[in-house]
Amino acid sequence: MGELVNIFIKSAFIENLALAYFLGMCSYLAVSKTVKTAFGLGLAVIFVLGITMPINWVINTWLLGENGVFQTDLTFLRFILFIAVIASMVQLVEMVVEKYSPSLYNSLGIFLPLITVNCAILGGSLFMVSKEYNFSEAVAFGLGGGFGWFLAIIAIAAIREKIKYSAVPPAMRGLGMAFLLTGMMGMAFMGLMGIDPASFK
Amino acid sequence: MADVAVVEKKEAIKFGKKERKLLTDPLDDNNPITVQVLGICSALAVTTGLKNATVMAVAVVFVCVFSNTITSALRKSIPKQVRMIVQLVIIATLVTVVELTLKAYAFESYKQLSVFIGLIITNCIVMGRLEAFAMANRPYESALDGLGNGIGYGIILLIVAFFREFFGKGEIFGAKIIGATPDYMINTAESAWLGWYQYNNLMVLFPSAMFVIAVLIWAHRAWNPKLVDVS
């Protein structure tokens, strides 16, 4: 159990998908204008990552692996199957959100389908493969990664809300400032790199 | 029926003002990275060196052109509801081709780019152009649009990579330009005039890519004021 908590903390803070690997930047920059929409997208990302990671683990191990159902190495199909799982999961989330929270659905608008092409989701699954996690570790990694991304997008949305009141050079307004802020947040998060949660026992 | 085909073919091969605009627009007014904010992730991750950036740029141009062409050719037979999945399967197939090609012929680059080859699938440029352009236009124009966007993306990638490699490692395409190498620790004639430069290690790390792109955006918008964000 302790190991799973370690993986969760590690993927949320030390190897933050958004601020240490800079994954999922497109929606991160596009949807972070207000905290409210950022909150909704962050929750959706946690949910999608938490679901797709175990499903992709099962597909990768039991379907594509050499000891899987087909007894052959089918890993060249990995991209296609992973992205198909992600696309269908996003469709599912979209339907659920539309049913239970129409206001959130309207405010997220086009960005919900865009989670499909959020690199954090596919990147998370590919990292999970390259790190050779087992099933429960993959779940912890998915939830932790999603939580870290959620924190990052809320933080930048809050900063961007405040920075509206500052006198920024016109050419730097909006996008340019968002890039600079993300760079600085990335530097701050670099301070956490190299910490090993397992050593705190 | 034959006449129609001939007319279409005549139209298809011309390269006029409109076609040129398709190619050049993404280089400036509608640049994928600095204006459309698409495909940032890979731009940040692979730009530590010019060599990787070149491989990535070529891969993205390839995927962009062919996915645009294929989707555009199939656009009338793709049902609206499942178009995302169809598009993603087309892209994923092309990316698998790129991945296996790199694995066979450029294993060194393949190892360094690792997951970021796979992430071309979720590179929003490819997907974004399919949605915005290829689903509504003929294959020839779509191919040009893909080429233009791929090149617009590649140019930014190379500029960012140049700054990061030059100031971070003092190299261009792996060739030493400024700064001392460990071999130069012995006082050679060259180290006296090359060794004054201290490597800026931050340039090799992720956040510096953000800063370089921020400055690029600043310069681009100062030079082209109609892009300034008014909100």
Interface residues (C-beta under 8 A of the other chain):
Chain A: A20 Y21 F22 L23 G24 M25 C26 L29 A30 F76 R78 F79 I80 I83 A84 A87 S88 P113 L114 T116 V117 N118 C119 I121 L122 G123 L126 F127 S130 P169 P170 A171 M172 R173 G174 L175 G176 M177 F179 L180 T182 G183 M184 G186 M187 M190
Chain B: T34 V37 L38 G39 I40 C41 S42 L44 A45 M84 I85 L88 V89 I91 A92 T93 V95 T96 E99 L100 S114 V115 G118 L119 I121 T122 N123 C124 M127 L202 L205 F206 P207 S208 A209 M210 F211 I213 A214 I217 W218 A219 R221 A222 P225 V228 D229 V230 S231
